[in-house]
Amino acid sequence: DLTDCKYIMDLHLRAKKALKFPDFYGCNWSAFWDSLSMDSPINTVTVKGTKTMSKDLQPSLETIIKIFERQKERCTKYGLFFNYVIED
């Protein structure tokens, strides 16, 4: 839930908690990809609150979507399942 998210660190910490990333998660996009593709037990993600988050975070949201798309493609390639929904 990204409702009223204003800062990039807040976004990463919310993602860490929601996606069950490890304690050593590095709070950057490389670590996001690594944690999602290797460590996260989550196979379906619903993202909420994007319309209320800071406009300064729009590029970060676009990055998240690219990473989710990459994960979806990777999982499909290996016969696994991953999906995401942007719900507002």
NORKAZI-V858454 format. One line per field, one symbol per residue. ss: DSSP state (2 for helix, 1 for strand, 0 for the rest). phi: phi as a letter, one per 20 degrees, with the letter a starting at -180 (. if undefined). psi: psi as a letter, one per 30 degrees, with the letter a starting at -180 (. if undefined). A space follows every 10 residues. Layout:
ss = ???
phi = ???
psi = ???
This chain:
ss = 0000000222 2222222200 0000000022 2222222220 0001111100 0000222222 2222222222 2222222000 00111110
phi = .dglfdcfff gffffgffel ffgegelbff fgfgffeddf eedccddcnf fdfgffegff fffgffffff fffffggdmd cbbbcedc
psi = jgkgkfkeee eeeeeeeegh llegkghlee eeeeeefefk fkfkkkklgf fflkffgeee eeeeeeeeee eeeeeeeggl kkllkjj.
